[in-house]
Amino acid sequence: MRTAEMRKKAKKYIDEADDHVVKMVYSLLEADREDDWWKDLPPEVKKGILRAEKQLSEGKGKPHEEVMKKYRSFITST
């Protein structure tokens, strides 16, 4: 299928989709922009991400599954 055909079909799907699907497609397309999302983050968020990356590289992180075992009851009780 040529790109022009895919574009036309994609537009039709989006026009017929519910709001949730439109938001998901928009997010996907927005994430694929050439803009650097990092520059849009607030300084305190960048600092936290960099600190977390450093901790992980030093072996100080906990595996996701270990954290989920501890907090799963909070998530499922809401």
Jmol script that loads the backbone (N, CA, C; Angstrom):
load data "model"
ATOM      1  N   MET A   1       0.853  -1.178   0.000  1.00  0.00           N
ATOM      2  CA  MET A   1       0.000   0.000   0.000  1.00  0.00           C
ATOM      3  C   MET A   1       0.898   1.240   0.000  1.00  0.00           C
ATOM      4  N   ARG A   2       0.565   2.170  -0.841  1.00  0.00           N
ATOM      5  CA  ARG A   2       1.351   3.399  -0.926  1.00  0.00           C
ATOM      6  C   ARG A   2       1.062   4.293   0.270  1.00  0.00           C
ATOM      7  N   THR A   3       1.982   5.203   0.536  1.00  0.00           N
ATOM      8  CA  THR A   3       1.857   6.116   1.667  1.00  0.00           C
ATOM      9  C   THR A   3       0.591   6.959   1.568  1.00  0.00           C
ATOM     10  N   ALA A   4       0.278   7.439   0.396  1.00  0.00           N
ATOM     11  CA  ALA A   4      -0.921   8.266   0.217  1.00  0.00           C
ATOM     12  C   ALA A   4      -2.183   7.485   0.590  1.00  0.00           C
ATOM     13  N   GLU A   5      -2.206   6.209   0.229  1.00  0.00           N
ATOM     14  CA  GLU A   5      -3.362   5.376   0.569  1.00  0.00           C
ATOM     15  C   GLU A   5      -3.436   5.137   2.076  1.00  0.00           C
ATOM     16  N   MET A   6      -2.274   4.894   2.678  1.00  0.00           N
ATOM     17  CA  MET A   6      -2.239   4.689   4.126  1.00  0.00           C
ATOM     18  C   MET A   6      -2.703   5.938   4.871  1.00  0.00           C
ATOM     19  N   ARG A   7      -2.266   7.099   4.390  1.00  0.00           N
ATOM     20  CA  ARG A   7      -2.650   8.359   5.016  1.00  0.00           C
ATOM     21  C   ARG A   7      -4.170   8.553   4.963  1.00  0.00           C
ATOM     22  N   LYS A   8      -4.740   8.268   3.794  1.00  0.00           N
ATOM     23  CA  LYS A   8      -6.187   8.411   3.616  1.00  0.00           C
ATOM     24  C   LYS A   8      -6.950   7.453   4.535  1.00  0.00           C
ATOM     25  N   LYS A   9      -6.473   6.222   4.611  1.00  0.00           N
ATOM     26  CA  LYS A   9      -7.121   5.220   5.452  1.00  0.00           C
ATOM     27  C   LYS A   9      -6.973   5.578   6.935  1.00  0.00           C
ATOM     28  N   ALA A  10      -5.800   6.052   7.315  1.00  0.00           N
ATOM     29  CA  ALA A  10      -5.562   6.443   8.708  1.00  0.00           C
ATOM     30  C   ALA A  10      -6.474   7.595   9.111  1.00  0.00           C
ATOM     31  N   LYS A  11      -6.640   8.570   8.236  1.00  0.00           N
ATOM     32  CA  LYS A  11      -7.532   9.695   8.520  1.00  0.00           C
ATOM     33  C   LYS A  11      -8.964   9.214   8.725  1.00  0.00           C
ATOM     34  N   LYS A  12      -9.381   8.251   7.902  1.00  0.00           N
ATOM     35  CA  LYS A  12     -10.732   7.700   8.015  1.00  0.00           C
ATOM     36  C   LYS A  12     -10.895   7.006   9.368  1.00  0.00           C
ATOM     37  N   TYR A  13      -9.896   6.205   9.749  1.00  0.00           N
ATOM     38  CA  TYR A  13      -9.952   5.521  11.046  1.00  0.00           C
ATOM     39  C   TYR A  13     -10.044   6.519  12.193  1.00  0.00           C
ATOM     40  N   ILE A  14      -9.241   7.578  12.119  1.00  0.00           N
ATOM     41  CA  ILE A  14      -9.236   8.582  13.188  1.00  0.00           C
ATOM     42  C   ILE A  14     -10.577   9.299  13.248  1.00  0.00           C
ATOM     43  N   ASP A  15     -11.134   9.645  12.088  1.00  0.00           N
ATOM     44  CA  ASP A  15     -12.436  10.319  12.056  1.00  0.00           C
ATOM     45  C   ASP A  15     -13.537   9.469  12.677  1.00  0.00           C
ATOM     46  N   GLU A  16     -13.409   8.167  12.571  1.00  0.00           N
ATOM     47  CA  GLU A  16     -14.437   7.260  13.091  1.00  0.00           C
ATOM     48  C   GLU A  16     -14.155   6.785  14.518  1.00  0.00           C
ATOM     49  N   ALA A  17     -12.994   7.090  15.032  1.00  0.00           N
ATOM     50  CA  ALA A  17     -12.584   6.579  16.342  1.00  0.00           C
ATOM     51  C   ALA A  17     -13.193   7.383  17.488  1.00  0.00           C
ATOM     52  N   ASP A  18     -13.224   6.750  18.667  1.00  0.00           N
ATOM     53  CA  ASP A  18     -13.689   7.472  19.844  1.00  0.00           C
ATOM     54  C   ASP A  18     -12.558   8.355  20.391  1.00  0.00           C
ATOM     55  N   ASP A  19     -12.873   9.196  21.356  1.00  0.00           N
ATOM     56  CA  ASP A  19     -11.900  10.158  21.880  1.00  0.00           C
ATOM     57  C   ASP A  19     -10.642   9.499  22.427  1.00  0.00           C
ATOM     58  N   HIS A  20     -10.813   8.355  23.076  1.00  0.00           N
ATOM     59  CA  HIS A  20      -9.666   7.663  23.667  1.00  0.00           C
ATOM     60  C   HIS A  20      -8.650   7.282  22.588  1.00  0.00           C
ATOM     61  N   VAL A  21      -9.116   6.736  21.489  1.00  0.00           N
ATOM     62  CA  VAL A  21      -8.232   6.332  20.401  1.00  0.00           C
ATOM     63  C   VAL A  21      -7.564   7.551  19.777  1.00  0.00           C
ATOM     64  N   VAL A  22      -8.312   8.623  19.589  1.00  0.00           N
ATOM     65  CA  VAL A  22      -7.744   9.841  19.019  1.00  0.00           C
ATOM     66  C   VAL A  22      -6.622  10.367  19.908  1.00  0.00           C
ATOM     67  N   LYS A  23      -6.841  10.347  21.219  1.00  0.00           N
ATOM     68  CA  LYS A  23      -5.800  10.813  22.152  1.00  0.00           C
ATOM     69  C   LYS A  23      -4.562   9.917  22.084  1.00  0.00           C
ATOM     70  N   MET A  24      -4.767   8.614  21.953  1.00  0.00           N
ATOM     71  CA  MET A  24      -3.627   7.695  21.859  1.00  0.00           C
ATOM     72  C   MET A  24      -2.834   7.953  20.581  1.00  0.00           C
ATOM     73  N   VAL A  25      -3.526   8.119  19.468  1.00  0.00           N
ATOM     74  CA  VAL A  25      -2.845   8.382  18.193  1.00  0.00           C
ATOM     75  C   VAL A  25      -2.102   9.712  18.272  1.00  0.00           C
ATOM     76  N   TYR A  26      -2.750  10.712  18.832  1.00  0.00           N
ATOM     77  CA  TYR A  26      -2.115  12.022  18.971  1.00  0.00           C
ATOM     78  C   TYR A  26      -0.836  11.909  19.807  1.00  0.00           C
ATOM     79  N   SER A  27      -0.914  11.189  20.921  1.00  0.00           N
ATOM     80  CA  SER A  27       0.263  11.014  21.785  1.00  0.00           C
ATOM     81  C   SER A  27       1.390  10.312  21.044  1.00  0.00           C
ATOM     82  N   LEU A  28       1.040   9.298  20.278  1.00  0.00           N
ATOM     83  CA  LEU A  28       2.038   8.573  19.498  1.00  0.00           C
ATOM     84  C   LEU A  28       2.716   9.493  18.491  1.00  0.00           C
ATOM     85  N   LEU A  29       1.922  10.266  17.783  1.00  0.00           N
ATOM     86  CA  LEU A  29       2.479  11.180  16.794  1.00  0.00           C
ATOM     87  C   LEU A  29       3.288  12.298  17.450  1.00  0.00           C
ATOM     88  N   GLU A  30       2.816  12.776  18.559  1.00  0.00           N
ATOM     89  CA  GLU A  30       3.510  13.843  19.282  1.00  0.00           C
ATOM     90  C   GLU A  30       4.865  13.356  19.790  1.00  0.00           C
ATOM     91  N   ALA A  31       4.917  12.105  20.252  1.00  0.00           N
ATOM     92  CA  ALA A  31       6.164  11.543  20.766  1.00  0.00           C
ATOM     93  C   ALA A  31       7.184  11.341  19.656  1.00  0.00           C
ATOM     94  N   ASP A  32       6.714  11.231  18.426  1.00  0.00           N
ATOM     95  CA  ASP A  32       7.599  10.980  17.301  1.00  0.00           C
ATOM     96  C   ASP A  32       8.127  12.270  16.659  1.00  0.00           C
ATOM     97  N   ARG A  33       7.740  13.403  17.225  1.00  0.00           N
ATOM     98  CA  ARG A  33       8.223  14.683  16.685  1.00  0.00           C
ATOM     99  C   ARG A  33       9.741  14.771  16.809  1.00  0.00           C
ATOM    100  N   GLU A  34      10.309  15.627  16.024  1.00  0.00           N
ATOM    101  CA  GLU A  34      11.751  15.813  16.095  1.00  0.00           C
ATOM    102  C   GLU A  34      12.151  16.664  17.290  1.00  0.00           C
ATOM    103  N   ASP A  35      11.195  17.356  17.882  1.00  0.00           N
ATOM    104  CA  ASP A  35      11.508  18.192  19.036  1.00  0.00           C
ATOM    105  C   ASP A  35      12.048  17.341  20.162  1.00  0.00           C
ATOM    106  N   ASP A  36      12.938  17.916  20.933  1.00  0.00           N
ATOM    107  CA  ASP A  36      13.530  17.218  22.064  1.00  0.00           C
ATOM    108  C   ASP A  36      12.662  17.443  23.294  1.00  0.00           C
ATOM    109  N   TRP A  37      11.934  16.414  23.713  1.00  0.00           N
ATOM    110  CA  TRP A  37      11.027  16.540  24.851  1.00  0.00           C
ATOM    111  C   TRP A  37      11.788  16.847  26.142  1.00  0.00           C
ATOM    112  N   TRP A  38      13.059  16.465  26.201  1.00  0.00           N
ATOM    113  CA  TRP A  38      13.852  16.689  27.411  1.00  0.00           C
ATOM    114  C   TRP A  38      13.917  18.176  27.749  1.00  0.00           C
ATOM    115  N   LYS A  39      14.064  19.021  26.726  1.00  0.00           N
ATOM    116  CA  LYS A  39      14.201  20.457  26.981  1.00  0.00           C
ATOM    117  C   LYS A  39      12.925  21.070  27.556  1.00  0.00           C
ATOM    118  N   ASP A  40      11.792  20.400  27.363  1.00  0.00           N
ATOM    119  CA  ASP A  40      10.521  20.908  27.869  1.00  0.00           C
ATOM    120  C   ASP A  40      10.248  20.524  29.318  1.00  0.00           C
ATOM    121  N   LEU A  41      11.056  19.620  29.872  1.00  0.00           N
ATOM    122  CA  LEU A  41      10.836  19.198  31.254  1.00  0.00           C
ATOM    123  C   LEU A  41      11.296  20.276  32.233  1.00  0.00           C
ATOM    124  N   PRO A  42      10.602  20.416  33.355  1.00  0.00           N
ATOM    125  CA  PRO A  42      11.050  21.358  34.385  1.00  0.00           C
ATOM    126  C   PRO A  42      12.389  20.898  34.971  1.00  0.00           C
ATOM    127  N   PRO A  43      13.218  21.825  35.428  1.00  0.00           N
ATOM    128  CA  PRO A  43      14.541  21.471  35.960  1.00  0.00           C
ATOM    129  C   PRO A  43      14.489  20.432  37.088  1.00  0.00           C
ATOM    130  N   GLU A  44      13.479  20.525  37.967  1.00  0.00           N
ATOM    131  CA  GLU A  44      13.427  19.577  39.085  1.00  0.00           C
ATOM    132  C   GLU A  44      13.121  18.156  38.601  1.00  0.00           C
ATOM    133  N   VAL A  45      12.378  18.030  37.506  1.00  0.00           N
ATOM    134  CA  VAL A  45      12.088  16.707  36.943  1.00  0.00           C
ATOM    135  C   VAL A  45      13.358  16.136  36.310  1.00  0.00           C
ATOM    136  N   LYS A  46      14.082  16.964  35.563  1.00  0.00           N
ATOM    137  CA  LYS A  46      15.344  16.521  34.966  1.00  0.00           C
ATOM    138  C   LYS A  46      16.307  16.055  36.047  1.00  0.00           C
ATOM    139  N   LYS A  47      16.397  16.829  37.116  1.00  0.00           N
ATOM    140  CA  LYS A  47      17.303  16.488  38.215  1.00  0.00           C
ATOM    141  C   LYS A  47      16.931  15.129  38.817  1.00  0.00           C
ATOM    142  N   GLY A  48      15.647  14.889  39.007  1.00  0.00           N
ATOM    143  CA  GLY A  48      15.194  13.619  39.561  1.00  0.00           C
ATOM    144  C   GLY A  48      15.497  12.444  38.646  1.00  0.00           C
ATOM    145  N   ILE A  49      15.309  12.638  37.350  1.00  0.00           N
ATOM    146  CA  ILE A  49      15.597  11.576  36.384  1.00  0.00           C
ATOM    147  C   ILE A  49      17.085  11.261  36.372  1.00  0.00           C
ATOM    148  N   LEU A  50      17.899  12.294  36.342  1.00  0.00           N
ATOM    149  CA  LEU A  50      19.354  12.086  36.333  1.00  0.00           C
ATOM    150  C   LEU A  50      19.826  11.405  37.620  1.00  0.00           C
ATOM    151  N   ARG A  51      19.227  11.787  38.753  1.00  0.00           N
ATOM    152  CA  ARG A  51      19.581  11.158  40.032  1.00  0.00           C
ATOM    153  C   ARG A  51      19.194   9.671  40.009  1.00  0.00           C
ATOM    154  N   ALA A  52      18.020   9.368  39.486  1.00  0.00           N
ATOM    155  CA  ALA A  52      17.564   7.979  39.406  1.00  0.00           C
ATOM    156  C   ALA A  52      18.465   7.152  38.486  1.00  0.00           C
ATOM    157  N   GLU A  53      18.864   7.726  37.355  1.00  0.00           N
ATOM    158  CA  GLU A  53      19.764   7.016  36.442  1.00  0.00           C
ATOM    159  C   GLU A  53      21.096   6.720  37.116  1.00  0.00           C
ATOM    160  N   LYS A  54      21.598   7.682  37.875  1.00  0.00           N
ATOM    161  CA  LYS A  54      22.864   7.490  38.586  1.00  0.00           C
ATOM    162  C   LYS A  54      22.728   6.378  39.622  1.00  0.00           C
ATOM    163  N   GLN A  55      21.629   6.395  40.363  1.00  0.00           N
ATOM    164  CA  GLN A  55      21.396   5.357  41.365  1.00  0.00           C
ATOM    165  C   GLN A  55      21.328   3.971  40.711  1.00  0.00           C
ATOM    166  N   LEU A  56      20.644   3.888  39.586  1.00  0.00           N
ATOM    167  CA  LEU A  56      20.555   2.606  38.883  1.00  0.00           C
ATOM    168  C   LEU A  56      21.919   2.121  38.421  1.00  0.00           C
ATOM    169  N   SER A  57      22.724   3.039  37.902  1.00  0.00           N
ATOM    170  CA  SER A  57      24.055   2.650  37.421  1.00  0.00           C
ATOM    171  C   SER A  57      24.955   2.207  38.570  1.00  0.00           C
ATOM    172  N   GLU A  58      24.635   2.651  39.789  1.00  0.00           N
ATOM    173  CA  GLU A  58      25.398   2.249  40.983  1.00  0.00           C
ATOM    174  C   GLU A  58      24.807   1.002  41.643  1.00  0.00           C
ATOM    175  N   GLY A  59      23.800   0.418  41.005  1.00  0.00           N
ATOM    176  CA  GLY A  59      23.183  -0.789  41.537  1.00  0.00           C
ATOM    177  C   GLY A  59      22.254  -0.545  42.715  1.00  0.00           C
ATOM    178  N   LYS A  60      21.780   0.669  42.870  1.00  0.00           N
ATOM    179  CA  LYS A  60      20.927   1.015  44.006  1.00  0.00           C
ATOM    180  C   LYS A  60      19.436   0.894  43.712  1.00  0.00           C
ATOM    181  N   GLY A  61      19.086   0.540  42.492  1.00  0.00           N
ATOM    182  CA  GLY A  61      17.675   0.447  42.130  1.00  0.00           C
ATOM    183  C   GLY A  61      17.052  -0.871  42.583  1.00  0.00           C
ATOM    184  N   LYS A  62      15.723  -0.906  42.558  1.00  0.00           N
ATOM    185  CA  LYS A  62      14.989  -2.133  42.859  1.00  0.00           C
ATOM    186  C   LYS A  62      14.243  -2.552  41.604  1.00  0.00           C
ATOM    187  N   PRO A  63      14.200  -3.839  41.339  1.00  0.00           N
ATOM    188  CA  PRO A  63      13.456  -4.314  40.163  1.00  0.00           C
ATOM    189  C   PRO A  63      11.976  -3.955  40.274  1.00  0.00           C
ATOM    190  N   HIS A  64      11.372  -3.679  39.145  1.00  0.00           N
ATOM    191  CA  HIS A  64       9.967  -3.279  39.087  1.00  0.00           C
ATOM    192  C   HIS A  64       9.075  -4.286  39.808  1.00  0.00           C
ATOM    193  N   GLU A  65       9.300  -5.570  39.564  1.00  0.00           N
ATOM    194  CA  GLU A  65       8.445  -6.598  40.159  1.00  0.00           C
ATOM    195  C   GLU A  65       8.541  -6.586  41.685  1.00  0.00           C
ATOM    196  N   GLU A  66       9.710  -6.292  42.217  1.00  0.00           N
ATOM    197  CA  GLU A  66       9.879  -6.219  43.673  1.00  0.00           C
ATOM    198  C   GLU A  66       9.060  -5.057  44.265  1.00  0.00           C
ATOM    199  N   VAL A  67       9.090  -3.941  43.606  1.00  0.00           N
ATOM    200  CA  VAL A  67       8.316  -2.783  44.055  1.00  0.00           C
ATOM    201  C   VAL A  67       6.819  -3.076  43.938  1.00  0.00           C
ATOM    202  N   MET A  68       6.426  -3.702  42.836  1.00  0.00           N
ATOM    203  CA  MET A  68       5.009  -4.006  42.635  1.00  0.00           C
ATOM    204  C   MET A  68       4.471  -4.965  43.682  1.00  0.00           C
ATOM    205  N   LYS A  69       5.294  -5.920  44.137  1.00  0.00           N
ATOM    206  CA  LYS A  69       4.851  -6.837  45.188  1.00  0.00           C
ATOM    207  C   LYS A  69       4.458  -6.053  46.433  1.00  0.00           C
ATOM    208  N   LYS A  70       5.245  -5.041  46.731  1.00  0.00           N
ATOM    209  CA  LYS A  70       5.002  -4.245  47.935  1.00  0.00           C
ATOM    210  C   LYS A  70       3.762  -3.367  47.796  1.00  0.00           C
ATOM    211  N   TYR A  71       3.555  -2.777  46.627  1.00  0.00           N
ATOM    212  CA  TYR A  71       2.495  -1.772  46.466  1.00  0.00           C
ATOM    213  C   TYR A  71       1.272  -2.238  45.672  1.00  0.00           C
ATOM    214  N   ARG A  72       1.262  -3.483  45.225  1.00  0.00           N
ATOM    215  CA  ARG A  72       0.146  -3.984  44.421  1.00  0.00           C
ATOM    216  C   ARG A  72      -1.190  -3.838  45.150  1.00  0.00           C
ATOM    217  N   SER A  73      -1.199  -4.061  46.462  1.00  0.00           N
ATOM    218  CA  SER A  73      -2.458  -3.973  47.212  1.00  0.00           C
ATOM    219  C   SER A  73      -3.014  -2.558  47.181  1.00  0.00           C
ATOM    220  N   PHE A  74      -2.162  -1.536  47.135  1.00  0.00           N
ATOM    221  CA  PHE A  74      -2.642  -0.160  47.057  1.00  0.00           C
ATOM    222  C   PHE A  74      -3.301   0.108  45.709  1.00  0.00           C
ATOM    223  N   ILE A  75      -2.742  -0.443  44.662  1.00  0.00           N
ATOM    224  CA  ILE A  75      -3.236  -0.213  43.315  1.00  0.00           C
ATOM    225  C   ILE A  75      -4.572  -0.928  43.102  1.00  0.00           C
ATOM    226  N   THR A  76      -4.660  -2.161  43.530  1.00  0.00           N
ATOM    227  CA  THR A  76      -5.866  -2.944  43.280  1.00  0.00           C
ATOM    228  C   THR A  76      -7.010  -2.576  44.222  1.00  0.00           C
ATOM    229  N   SER A  77      -6.720  -1.894  45.310  1.00  0.00           N
ATOM    230  CA  SER A  77      -7.790  -1.553  46.268  1.00  0.00           C
ATOM    231  C   SER A  77      -8.529  -0.284  45.879  1.00  0.00           C
ATOM    232  N   THR A  78      -8.048   0.450  44.883  1.00  0.00           N
ATOM    233  CA  THR A  78      -8.717   1.700  44.492  1.00  0.00           C
ATOM    234  C   THR A  78      -9.752   1.472  43.447  1.00  0.00           C
TER     235      THR A  78
END
end "model"
wireframe off; spacefill off
backbone 0.3
color backbone group
